[in-house]
Structures are given as C-alpha cells and as structure tokens.
Amino acid sequence: MDCGSGNTHRHIDVTQITAALESKQKGLAAAIPGLHAFTGSDFTTAFYRKGKVKALEVLEKDTKGSLIKFFANLSCKDEADLKAAEEFVCS
C-alpha cells in the first residue's frame, strides 16, 4: 500500500501484516474487516469506552474459533450466528 506524499511517503507491506495476524491466530486477518464493521466507526465506537483494541484482544483470545468464523463470514448473505455475536458483546 502506498501512503503519504513528499517526505511522509512510505510503503506498507500489507502481506507482512496479514502474515503476522495469521501467526497469532488462524483466520484472524479475514475477520478484521467484519470486526471493524461490527464495532463501529473509528471516532465513535459502538461499544462506549471500550474501543477497537479491546475488541481485537477479545478476538485474539478466541480459542474455539467461533468469533473469528462469525466475523469472517459477517459479509455473507447467510444468516449470522447470533450466539457468537452475543458471546462477543458480553465479552
């Protein structure tokens, strides 16, 4: 990804970021867009006073993989797994 201009111009290796996320937990990179959509905008999060970092920490600690699967499949037309959504919100 090419970012910035002039003296602040830089390249971000998105492939390396994806590999780092996948090394933490399988499927985590595919779940990030769904997590971002579910938790709200960057300025006003849907979870008051929790932020995106806490949501990512909950997702990283998912040992069963149900939350990662939920967020990865959030954009599918299939019906969402409400149990996984409830588990995430309560976490």
C-alpha positions as CSV (number, residue, x, y, z in Angstrom):
1,M,0.0,0.0,0.0
2,D,1.4,3.4,-1.0
3,C,0.8,6.1,1.7
4,G,1.6,9.8,2.1
5,S,3.3,12.2,-0.1
6,G,6.6,14.1,-0.1
7,N,8.7,13.5,3.0
8,T,6.0,11.4,4.6
9,H,5.8,9.0,1.6
10,R,6.1,5.3,2.6
11,H,5.1,1.8,1.6
12,I,3.2,-0.5,3.9
13,D,3.6,-4.2,3.3
14,V,0.1,-5.5,3.8
15,T,1.1,-9.0,3.1
16,Q,3.5,-8.9,6.1
17,I,0.7,-7.6,8.3
18,T,-1.6,-10.4,7.2
19,A,1.1,-13.0,7.9
20,A,1.7,-11.5,11.4
21,L,-2.1,-11.7,12.2
22,E,-2.3,-15.2,10.9
23,S,0.7,-16.3,13.0
24,K,-1.2,-15.1,16.1
25,Q,-4.4,-17.0,15.2
26,K,-5.6,-18.7,12.1
27,G,-8.3,-16.8,10.3
28,L,-7.7,-13.5,12.2
29,A,-6.8,-11.5,9.1
30,A,-10.1,-12.4,7.4
31,A,-12.0,-11.5,10.5
32,I,-10.6,-7.9,10.8
33,P,-13.0,-6.3,8.3
34,G,-16.0,-7.8,10.0
35,L,-14.7,-6.7,13.4
36,H,-14.3,-3.2,12.2
37,A,-17.8,-3.1,10.8
38,F,-19.3,-4.6,13.9
39,T,-17.6,-2.3,16.4
40,G,-18.5,1.0,14.6
41,S,-16.5,3.9,13.2
42,D,-13.0,4.8,14.3
43,F,-14.2,8.0,16.0
44,T,-17.4,6.8,17.8
45,T,-17.2,3.1,18.6
46,A,-20.4,1.1,19.0
47,F,-19.1,-0.1,22.4
48,Y,-18.9,3.0,24.6
49,R,-15.5,3.4,26.3
50,K,-14.2,0.1,25.0
51,G,-12.5,1.0,21.7
52,K,-11.2,-1.2,19.0
53,V,-8.2,-2.5,20.9
54,K,-10.3,-4.3,23.5
55,A,-12.4,-5.8,20.7
56,L,-9.3,-7.1,18.9
57,E,-8.0,-8.6,22.2
58,V,-11.2,-10.5,22.7
59,L,-11.0,-11.8,19.2
60,E,-7.3,-12.9,19.6
61,K,-8.2,-14.8,22.8
62,D,-10.9,-16.8,20.9
63,T,-9.8,-20.4,21.5
64,K,-12.8,-22.1,19.9
65,G,-12.6,-20.0,16.7
66,S,-16.4,-19.3,16.8
67,L,-15.9,-15.5,17.0
68,I,-13.3,-15.5,14.2
69,K,-15.6,-17.5,12.0
70,F,-18.5,-15.1,12.8
71,F,-16.6,-12.0,11.8
72,A,-15.0,-13.6,8.7
73,N,-18.5,-14.6,7.5
74,L,-20.3,-11.4,8.6
75,S,-20.5,-10.1,5.0
76,C,-22.0,-13.4,3.7
77,K,-25.7,-13.4,2.8
78,D,-26.2,-16.4,5.2
79,E,-27.9,-15.7,8.5
80,A,-25.4,-14.6,11.1
81,D,-24.6,-16.8,14.2
82,L,-26.4,-14.8,16.9
83,K,-24.8,-16.9,19.7
84,A,-21.3,-15.8,18.5
85,A,-22.4,-12.2,18.4
86,E,-23.9,-12.4,21.9
87,E,-20.7,-14.1,23.2
88,F,-18.6,-11.3,21.7
89,V,-20.8,-8.5,23.0
90,C,-20.8,-10.0,26.5
91,S,-17.0,-10.4,26.4
